[in-house]
Amino acid sequence: MSDPTPETGDEKFKSPAISRKKKSRISWIWLVPIVAALMGISLVVRTWMQAGPDISISFNTAEGLEVGKTQLRYKDVNIGTVKSIGFNADRSKVVVQAALSKDVSDLAREGTNFWVVRPRLDVSGVSGLGTLLSGAYIGVDASEGKNGSAKATKFSFEGLEIPPAVTHDRAGKRFKLRASDLGSLDIGSPVYFRRINVGRVIGYELDKTGTAVNVEVFVDAPNDKFVTNGTRFWNASGVDFSVNADGLKVRTQSLVSMAVGGVAFEPVQSARDGSTVAKADTTFDLYATESAAKANPDGEAFPIRMRFDQSIRGLAVGAPIDFSGITLGNVTQINLDFDPETKRFYSIVDATLYPERLGRVYEEVRERAIKDGDEAGNRLLGVMIKYGLRAQLRTSNLLTGQLYVVLDNFPNAKPVDFKPSNPAVIPTIPGNLDQLQQQVSNIVAKIEKIPFDKIGEDLRTTLASTSKLMNRLDKQVAPEAQNMLKQARESMANINAMLASDASLPVNTEKAMQELSRAARSLRALADFLQSNPEALLRGRGNDPIPGSGPVRN
């Protein structure tokens, strides 16, 4: 330190105050990593906030799928990417982990379908050809709109091995058909209306009871409005041949239906409430043929049963039940049973009648039955059977021998007591063919009574006598007949000689005829003279008059 200076007269100056600046413990250089960290965190948060849900999809195979490359597409828009591919616990399935975009998170919900789009060839044509260049991708199909929440509600899905036949964005309606068998139908088979393709088959499965097949079809808009409550569907696959009383008929929809099958439909306005447009997922019956569909029953079905003690060869399930020329029902089942009393087999034919086809009569009977708490079908049948209603088999086509059942009145039939039952039993009588067979049997029985043995013995005796007679004729009569013929030949020769042109008989005969002719002329002249001069019979003939001397008397 310096010593203080002595005071002088000059101005005094204060010593400067020196302050030391405090050093900062944190350097500004640390702001760089902090800012970088904050930016990284913001990116992570932003990525996490924009990331969609992760879902798992199981397939049978991972053919064509690649991690980080295979996309998930909804309406051909990329909505996600495959993150990983692995196996499930027992390695029976391939599990694909995929990440969806956040803006389509609600697609991860119940009802969404996933499938691998590859080149495919099926009955509906060729699809997925674009993947030959771009590679396979996972297609997504879901119902349009949101499910009420923007968040995913399902994260595990079972992928489809076959693409859905109809996507949710396709306008139209789905309908369910119930058939006895699938026939030649397949997914993609066309649906026809008046021979125009208006839809397709989108699925089928066996009914839970195992007695039928449930077929699902889709009809495109606006043609779905033609499907009404009165619509009848039938299997239009292949070619429908039918031979009946009208002859041979051939029906087909198109060449496509012949190859891959098809379904056709047409409204039947006679059905109740038949003009009302059917709602989606309505169930219809799928008939085997067009004729069976158009002859669809009206009203409630009434089961009946008939017993035939005769051959029913030619009668098949589906054969019509005819009443006064109207198809009143169809045969549904044919069985065979044994009668221990007669020790003979007989046929049981079950059928279904639709009494409402009788019109006003059945309506009146039904009203009365409802008032009395009775069943209209049994009441009506009871009255008709009382007055001679019987079932009879008749031939519908002589060429094929097909039979059908006719219900007709036979006044001379034996009375039968009708008892209500389920099914109702209708008495039967033999058919025309059986009556003819019975008549033939009676004729054969009468022929069998003819004593052919005795007739044969008598015939042999007669033949022996005839043989003896022929021998006698040959030995005795034949020589005499030859002599007689010889004499007759000589006589004919003599006669020919007598009648020759130069023989005496013809010449003399000619002269005689000339003389007779001259005599006839003389007689004619005499007769003319006497007619003119009758007095000549008394006076005789006078002198001939002199020509020109006077009148001449003729």
C-alpha angles and dihedrals in degrees: 000000000000121000117254114262120239117259115261135178092266124097113285118235126208119231113255118256112234117205124187119225116235114240118234114243094210119059122221089234089077090068090075097064090038092055090044091051092048090050091049091049090049090050091049092048091046092048091047091048092048095043118105129219123291114235134185123223123189122212135172091241139008094222110157096005122124129185112249093005109060110088134208110229130194113187087347091303119124108243102161150351136237109256102182143351124215145137135271122243097281094032092238091123138037112236116208118198112207135177119223126207115258094238090061097041090121089066087076093084141106113297097031114129129207127192138160113255110221134149106287136180118202140142091285093056139261119326138175096036090141090068090068087080104024098037129237121312137182114259120214127205125181138153113275120257129031127295093233094275134070091213129089115260100182129042105175123064139177108228122224118243091202122044114249112265092225127026124216093250093061112104116235143068136282121226133186123226126196116209136173090232138358096242112185095329120128138170107291096028109145127252115218133203114186087344092304119121105241103157147344145239109267103179149346138195139174115266116252090244091053092229099102145019122243112216122190119207133183123214116198123233133285090023091060088080089072091066103092136168087266095053119124122204124203137178108261096182120137122339123324112217119186130175117192141133089301093057132245117342128186122194132179136155103213143322089265092057090050090057105036103015128244148202127237131190139188133178119251105207093191090073119096114270086359096151096058114106110248120242124239117279092022112157120233134177116252109218124206097232140018093245091054091049096049091047088056113154121263118219127344121350119240116201120217136180130211131190120213121190091195141069113291095191106152095031113113137178108277095034111145126255104222125204118176090334094310123113101237097176146323139259110259105177141010122201138169125230139174128238110211092196098056094027090228137117120241136185126247114204118193119198141169122233128195105208094186087077087072088073125205096005093062092045090057093046091049092052090052092045092052090052092049095041092243134128113261096214095054092045093051094045092047092057094044094048089050089059096047108282109161138163120240136178116235135177115253097183125022091198097058100022093232116168133207134185120249126194109209141153116260108183093189094053118119113264115260129194110232117215119189112244141148108276097025114236116228117195118236138209129203116275127243091264092052091049089052090049090050091051090049089049090052091050091049090050091053091047090052089058092060109105097236091166094059091043088052093052091049090048091051090051090049091049090051092051090047090051091052091048091050091051090051092048090049094050103035112016098038096062091046090048090052091052090048092051090049092052090046089052091052092047091052090051091053091048090050089052091050092050096048116125094245096044122112095243096063092043094049090044091053092050091049090052091052091051091048089050092053091047090051091052091051091050090049091052091048091049091051092049094049091048090055097038108029090163088069087080087068105026099029125228114320129215117294111257121249110253111254095007097107146316115333119225113215 
